[in-house]
Amino acid sequence: MLRYVTTNDGKVREAREYLDGVSQLDYDYTEVQATELGPIAARGAREAYRHAGEPVLVDDAGLFVEGFDGFPGPYSSYVEETLGVETVGRLVAAEIDEPRRASFRCVMAYCDGAAFAASPDPVDRADRSAAAAAGAERSSEDAASDDGAERTDDAETTEAAADPLPVKLFEGTVRGRIVEPRGDGGFGYDPIFEHDGRTLAEMSPAEKNAISHRGRALEKFAEWYPERSE
């Protein structure tokens, strides 16, 4: 069974359009700070797998505005909560000339505790190398410490940092531009993101799902996953 780690029932319903045997796992994994989606999703997948002991799928998504060097990107949820979608739209309109290009991106991270064969799909080698280096650095610091203080990390945490689990990543992107708010549907940045002449908030749920960044990532994963689960 594949566990989709999310509190959003809608994500699970969308995943079931591409995959059989998907169940929801409501688990609040640690969301690390990073400038890219991949390391965030990968870290969450590792933590969720260690919690569940079953194959897991974790996603992270964001709005990337070209003229803002990709901002808000991985910080999209925080920016939406603190500044608001309309404020983001006004900032883009004030600072960037037309066509104000942007994209919605989603990264799916899969972990089942085992290694992966090489393929065109990305495997987060850089993230694993960084985690291993961090684990080695922490171990050196612990060995060099002579103040007699009790260590706060346990063996499992140290082992996880030094030997991170392999994670497979699948990305989906939908390109568009930032416009004045239009439409009553959707949520989040949908009213200010236009794709092919309409904002996502002007589309029906079926139309939006057909072109969604999450759907495109799920489609790539669904093409690969049957070989893994055989």
Secondary structure, 3 states (H helix, E strand, C coil): CEEEECCCHHHHHHHHCCCCCEEEECCCCCCCCCCCHHHHHHHHHHHHHHHHCCCEEEEEEEEEEHHHCCCEECCHHHHHHHCCHHHHHHHHHHHCCCCCEEEEEEEEEEECCCCCCCCCCCECHHHHHHHHHHHHHHHHHHHHCCCCCCCCCCHHHHHHHHCCCCCEEEEEEEEEEECCCCCCCCCCCHHHEEECCEEHHHCCHHHHHHHCHHHHHHHHHHHHHHHHHC
